[in-house]
Amino acid sequence: HGTAEVMFGSTFPGDQSDMFVAMNLQRIKSCMQRPICLVMVHCDSLYESLYDLLNQHYTEHAGRRYVRIAHGSKAKPCPIDRRFRIIVITEVSDAYLRLAAPLLNRFEKQLFRRRDLMEPRDKQVLEKLVALWDALKRCLLSATPEGALASGKADRRLIAGFHDELLPSLAFVLCRRDESPQTIDRIFEEAKRWLSLVLTPETVCSIGGSADAGRLRDEFGFDMLDEYFEKQCHIDLPAFARRLVIEKDLWCDDAGAQVLVMTYSPIRGKMGSMLQEAVGEGCSTEDVSLHELSCSHDLEKCVKQFYANFAEAGQGGVRRFLLIHSDPVTSSLRLIEHCRFVCEKARCEFLKSKWEANAFVVFVVHLQRGADTGFSFDFDSQWRFVFLDSVEPSVGSCGMPPLREMMNTPLISVVRRLDNFGLMLRNVFRPSLARLIYPGRRESEDLQCQIKTILQASEDPDFVALVRTWMLDVLRQSRIMSEDHTWFATIAGGTRELALAGTFFAALQDSVAKIVGGLLTAFLAHIDRNGGLALFEASGKRDLWMQLASASLKATHSARLWVEADRALAELDGMQIEVGTDALTQERPFVSRFPLSWWISRIIDTWRQTIEGLPTSSQANALSEQFKLSFLHAIGVDPHPSHDLLDDYFADFAAMHVNWMPRLERPAGAAIMRKLME
């Protein structure tokens, strides 16, 4: 910036006026009078006014050189220094396909590619990088179902913004760093770290779970999962900011860093408070979104004010973050490049002041998964580049463990580590209820009462522990859930699931939620048989309900529960389960009054044949002995319940063993049955 003047064309809405063109022409006139080089980037709106300048059509008068500068229908001769030079930079695609041939013919044309500027050491590093990149693509393609991912799309699946010159730019930058190691191997080790920083988490998981992962580790000494999830931070923006402040390896200079963050997470508004909380005391943040700015002057003012705040604070050790959000859909690619240029120029001026401060500019580019926005980037010594799964804190969402703790661990361990299992139950119980098919017709009041009961139960530690213990037992018996350490690789390859979830962490969370929700469906179908779930909140019956419910989940008489649980793990989407009724007249289901009376009745029914084969005088004693040997006695069920509980059981027993009759209500039938048994 000291020997040249750079003019960057603006695509801000407020800069598309004749006034803005006139201001830029005035700036060019000022530059022309000095012995400097003017570099013009994306200044398409100015080329027509500079016809004579670009054609080098000069006139001389009184020993001075002049050139005409036009604006609209007017033109004016302007003085120009004989040592003034002008360079126009444009994209290769624009030069070949968009710009007019007469404009191009005015220039001496040069095509700059980093490969053409490389020295032997650069080429050696690049060869190693290309070999590593080919190995990464092989691992990704081998982990992806055949035909699901074309070889040509694997590059941009691995790195959002990949293009043919990306790897050469990495080799070129690292070989020219002031602190660059001298050996090729050490440069390559640093290149692997820089490259892994911009990989997407889902592709890293696919590579880590592929059959060629071991070969990649042996050939390049590169444990992808360990490097990505343990040594680096890709979870969310606050966590990355906390590490950025501490680890100076991520800094660009002694005053901090400029970081371009890529993410598939959408713009969520202001993030300053979250960063302040993550980084800690002594941190201040400023937020700006490119699509909210109207002109380039607003952007320049914002960036300059950010650095001016250090001088106003008048103290060292201040940590400030400038967050700039952009979306390639609403902010053009040229606008993104323009913003980076403004940040670089302002930082260059700030570094000259030699303030003792930590200034971090974080430029977040919110990409759309699967959308070809044309976004690309080159590695640059002035910036660090990283891909983050989310901008919002992901740790603690629905009680899920951090992303790195879910890697290389079976799914049962993830479920076991859920910090708040009750919260997870509250999040998934509604879809679980929707998959239950109840006998008979249910009114809206019944559903409201059921939802209220489940919400209250999900906050009860004993109920939550009951559900959690049973679910872990089910997962423990499933080989896939308890032994598969690469389950996340399947989710990483699900393009549709990732697009719906938004982030990789959200996709993992959805997968765990589907498993918990499916098992909860089976659990509710078992526990709410004959409307028994409502008895959990019934006065004086909670302890008995917990006692019997816990025992019934493990009993042989509940074989259907385990069958439905296995089906829930196999059919996570669209599974429906019928809630059974034990009424003898199936068309007339009943609501039980005694906790799990149907399960007790089935156990007692197994004794019938043995007891009835004995003499009448011996049946009472035999029944007592049979109870002592039964599962009911083992779990501590009282053989002498209270009068009210006995009435409740007789009511359920009558519904389960006596046909419904229009002229005889079930309470009356239960009373007759009890009278007969007395």
HELIX and SHEET records of a PDB file:
HELIX    1   1 PRO A   13  ASP A   15  5                                   3    
HELIX    2   2 ASP A   18  MET A   32  1                                  15    
HELIX    3   3 ASP A   44  LEU A   50  5                                   7    
HELIX    4   4 TYR A   51  LEU A   54  1                                   4    
HELIX    5   5 VAL A   92  LEU A   97  1                                   6    
HELIX    6   6 ALA A  101  LEU A  104  1                                   4    
HELIX    7   7 ARG A  114  LEU A  117  1                                   4    
HELIX    8   8 PRO A  120  ALA A  143  1                                  24    
HELIX    9   9 SER A  151  LYS A  153  5                                   3    
HELIX   10  10 ALA A  154  LEU A  158  1                                   5    
HELIX   11  11 LEU A  166  LEU A  174  1                                   9    
HELIX   12  12 ILE A  184  LEU A  197  1                                  14    
HELIX   13  13 PRO A  201  GLY A  208  1                                   8    
HELIX   14  14 ALA A  213  PHE A  220  1                                   8    
HELIX   15  15 MET A  224  LEU A  225  1                                   2    
HELIX   16  16 ASP A  226  LYS A  231  3                                   6    
HELIX   17  17 LEU A  237  ILE A  246  1                                  10    
HELIX   18  18 LYS A  248  LEU A  250  5                                   3    
HELIX   19  19 GLY A  272  VAL A  279  1                                   8    
HELIX   20  20 LEU A  290  GLU A  292  5                                   3    
HELIX   21  21 SER A  296  ALA A  313  1                                  18    
HELIX   22  22 LEU A  333  SER A  353  1                                  21    
HELIX   23  23 SER A  397  GLY A  399  5                                   3    
HELIX   24  24 LEU A  403  MET A  406  5                                   4    
HELIX   25  25 LEU A  411  ARG A  416  1                                   6    
HELIX   26  26 PHE A  421  ALA A  434  1                                  14    
HELIX   27  27 SER A  444  ALA A  457  1                                  14    
HELIX   28  28 PRO A  461  GLN A  477  1                                  17    
HELIX   29  29 ARG A  479  GLU A  483  1                                   5    
HELIX   30  30 TRP A  487  ALA A  492  1                                   6    
HELIX   31  31 THR A  495  ALA A  501  1                                   7    
HELIX   32  32 PHE A  504  ILE A  527  1                                  24    
HELIX   33  33 ARG A  529  GLU A  537  5                                   9    
HELIX   34  34 ARG A  542  SER A  552  1                                  11    
HELIX   35  35 THR A  556  SER A  558  5                                   3    
HELIX   36  36 ALA A  559  ALA A  570  1                                  12    
HELIX   37  37 SER A  597  ASP A  605  1                                   9    
HELIX   38  38 ARG A  608  GLU A  612  1                                   5    
HELIX   39  39 THR A  616  LEU A  629  1                                  14    
HELIX   40  40 PHE A  631  ALA A  634  1                                   4    
HELIX   41  41 HIS A  643  HIS A  657  1                                  15    
HELIX   42  42 ARG A  666  MET A  677  1                                  12    
SHEET    1   A 3 ALA A   4  PHE A   8  0                                        
SHEET    2   A 3 CYS A  37  VAL A  41  1                                        
SHEET    3   A 3 ARG A  85  ILE A  89  1                                        
SHEET    1   B 3 TYR A  58  HIS A  61  0                                        
SHEET    2   B 3 ARG A  64  HIS A  71 -1                                        
SHEET    3   B 3 LYS A  74  PRO A  79 -1                                        
SHEET    1   C 5 CYS A 283  SER A 289  0                                        
SHEET    2   C 5 VAL A 318  SER A 326  1                                        
SHEET    3   C 5 ALA A 357  HIS A 366  1                                        
SHEET    4   C 5 GLY A 256  THR A 263  1                                        
SHEET    5   C 5 ARG A 384  PHE A 387  1                                        
SHEET    1   D 2 LEU A 436  ILE A 437  0                                        
SHEET    2   D 2 ILE A 577  GLU A 578  1                                        
END                                                                             
